[in-house]
Amino acid sequence: MPSALTPSAVRRLRTALDEQLSALGEPAFTGTDEEAVAASAQAVLRADEPLRPAMKAAVRCSLAVLADRVPGRSLEVRVPPYGAVQVIEGPSHTRGTPPGVVETDPLTWLRLAVGRSSWEDAVAEHSVRASGVRSDLSQHLPLWPGGQRG
């Protein structure tokens, strides 16, 4: 389990995931905590109208996975209104706007996290706004190999 995922965040994630799966007519999830993060993102993306708690938990926990895998403070990844993390080694910042910022909407973030969209396509389509020399996340996405693009 990624260290950035607190026990309370995992509890909220699993509750929201099971509610989203129930809304989709699917059984409750029984895998590991990190598998639950990926499953939550996939469940949200399968839903015609995702449940807000599931969307929030999937975004926050997938950002936590990214922060754990790519530690640092030189790039801020923002997915309003649900969360933001600082990642990637390099010059850090403590106040104001960081030297590098990536911002996107929740559904685009989840598509990137699971591999349904490529970084290059999302940037080209202006679904992702990225600035700064360390703002290319293509080496770090998808978070779980084997995702399906489309």
Disulfide bonds with the S-S distance in Angstrom:
none
